[in-house]
Amino acid sequence: MKIAAAQLTCIPADIPGNTARAAALAVEARDAGAGLVVFPELTPTGYELAALAADPGLWIADPDDPRLDPLRSAGTAVAVNVALRSDGPRPVIATLVYCADGAPVTTYVKQHLYRQEQDAFAAGDRDGHFELGGIRFSLGICFDNHFPELAGRAAAAGCRVHLASSLYGTGGGTEERATVYPGLAKEHGLYVVLANHVGAAGPWTGCGGAAVWAPGGHLLAEADDRTAMVVTAEVTA
């Protein structure tokens, strides 16, 4: 299966605008032969924590929320990370996975919240694994991936590909991006797929570099540090 990692610059708190941008990238990935495309953290709204805390209207209601229909109808499977309404007073940061016909596959909630996220979101308490096209996948969201036991559990459960929806900024984030993800691939024998922001992203400037690493840590595909785009690589079961 060919997997695509996406990067884009999000419009602050604009769900229709960002969903349209992401859907265009999903179509581009589909046309390049990708069976699944992964998007950065909080793609529909951008990484706008103050806006998300102030306006529950920016929270995705559930996997069937019609505001995500443009992505669900792109003709390829997608993993899109959102602020998702929960049973409690706070939303969660969640990756929603849909198959190519738009049907929901699974939902994973970020377990390790980063600094200021702890004031705005609730944390998850279980891992996210699913199967698509005969390949087992695991999910991690940004800071989750700094806890290698998450990928270790995925490998022990038979997962082959680890999908990471993230935000890494210029400066220190560039170095973290270049060490954490190939490190997971090398340590746990997984393909690792990173989707990242590029350009303005809340308080940061996304460093781009969406990428795919092979088991062992070899780089298979990598985006630049300035362009909204998708990169693709072949993964095997």
N, C-alpha and C positions, 0 to 999 in steps of 0.2 A: 504494500500500500504506500502511496505517496502522501506525505504529511506536509502541510504548509504552516509556517509560523508568520504571523502578521505583526506589523508595526504601523502605527498611525498617530497623528496629532488630533486629540479630541477637542471638540468645542465645549467649553465649560457649561455643564448642566443642560445640555441640549440633546435629549434622547432621540428625537426624530433625525436630527442632523448627523449624530454619531452613528446611529443604526444604518443610515443610508451610506455613510462612508465605509463602515465595516462590511455591509452587504456588497458593495462594489469590489472590495478586496476579496471577499469570499467567491464572487463570480470569477474574478481573475485567477484565484487558486483552482477553482473547478476547471476552468479552461486550460490550465496547465497540467491537469490530470490528478489533482489532489483529491483524495477521498475524505480528508478531514483538515480543517483549518482552525488554529488556535489564536485567540485574541488576548490583548493585554488586560491588566487589572482595571476593573471599573470602566470598561469601554463605553457603555451607553451614556454615561454622565461625565466621563473624565474623572481624574482623581481629585474631586472637589468635596473634601470632607465637610467643610462648613455648610455648603449648600445642601449636602445630603442630610446633615443633622437638623437643618432648619426646615426642610421641605419633604415630608413623607410622600408627596406626589412624585418625587424622583425615584422612589423605591419600586422595583419591579414586583408586581403582585404575586406572581407564581410562574411556573414554566410556560403557561399558556397565555401570558400577557401579550395582547395583540401588538404592542409597540415593538416587539421583537420579530414580528412576522416577516419583514424584509430579509432578515438574516435566515430565518427558518425556511424561506422559499428560494434560497440561493442555489439549490441543487447539489450541495455537498454537505457533509456532516460538519457541524461547527461546535466549538467549545468557547462560550462567551461568558466573561466574568462581569457580575452585576452587583449592585446593592439590592438585596432581596428581602422583602417583608418576611418577618418571622412571627412566631407565636407570642413573642414578648414585645416590650416597648421599643427595642432597638432592632434595626435591620441586621442582616449578616452579609458578609462578602462571600459571594457564592459563584461557582462556575456551573453553568447550565450546559449540558451536552445534548445536542439534537442530532439525529441521523439525517441522511440526505433527503428523506421525504418530510422532514420537519417534526417528526415525532420525538418527544422527550425520551432521553436515554437514562440520564442520571443527574443528580445535583450534588455537588460537593461544597461544603462550607469551610472557609478558612479557619484553621485551628490556632495558629500562632499570629495574633494581632500585633502590628508594629506600632509602638509608641502611641501617637495620638489616635490611632484607630481604636484603642481600648476605650476611649471616651465616647465613641460614636457607634460602635458595633458590638454585637454579641459574637462569641467564638463558637466554632464547631467542636465536636468531640468524636468524630469518626472519620476514617480514611475514605477516599473516593476511588473505587476501581470499577472498570466496566470493560466490556468486550465489544469490538466492532470489526467486521471483516476478518474474523478469525484471530485477531490480535488483542491481547489484554493490555489495557492502559491504566495508568494511575494519574492522579491530579494533585497538584500543589499550587499554592497561590503566594507568590513573592516571598515574604519572610518565612513561610512554611519550609521553603527549600534550604534554609539555613539550619534546619534540624534534620540531619542525614538519616535519622532513624525512620522518618516517613518514607523515604525512597527505599530504605532497607526492608521495611515491611512490604512494600510493593513488590520488590524483587522476590522476597520469600513467598509471596502469594502468586507468583507466576506471571507478574506483569512484565511486559517487554518494552513499553514506551511510557515515559514520564512526561506529562504535559504541564508546563508552568506558565500561568498568566501573571505577569509581573509589571513592576515599575522600578526601573533603575535609572538614576539621573547621572548627569555628567559629574566628573570628579570622582569621589570615592565609589559611587555606584558602578562606574565603568569597570573598575578593578574587581569589585565583587562579582559582577556579571561574568567576567572572564575567568574567574576561579571557581565559584560555587558550582556552576552547571556542568562544565567538563569534569569537575571533581566527582559529582554524583554519577555521571556516566561511567567514569573509570572505576569508582569504588563498588558500584552495584551492578555493573554490566547491563545498563539500560540505555536505550536511545533516550535522549533528553531534548525536548522541544521547548524553546523559550520564545514567548511573545512579549514585546516591550513597547513602551511609549517612545515616541521620537518628537522632539520639540517641547513646547510648553505643556506642563502636566501638573496642575495645581501649584504647589510651592517649588517644584523642581523643573528641570529641563531634561526630558527623557533622552537617554544616550543612544537609543536605537539598538542596532546589533541583534535583532531577532535572529535566532539561529537554531540549528539542529546539530547535535553531537551524537556520534555512534558509540555503542558500548566500547569501553576502553578510553573514551575521551577524545577521539579524533573528530575534528570539525568537518561536517558534511556540507553545510550551507550557512551563509551569514549575510545579513542585510547591512547597509551602510549606516551612518550615524545622522542622517538628515532627511531621508526620503520615506514617505508613506509607501509601503510595499509588502509583498509576501515573498518568502523564500521557501523552496520545497526540497525535500529529500526522500528517498525511498527507505522504508523500514520493512523488516521481515519478522515473521513470527519466531 
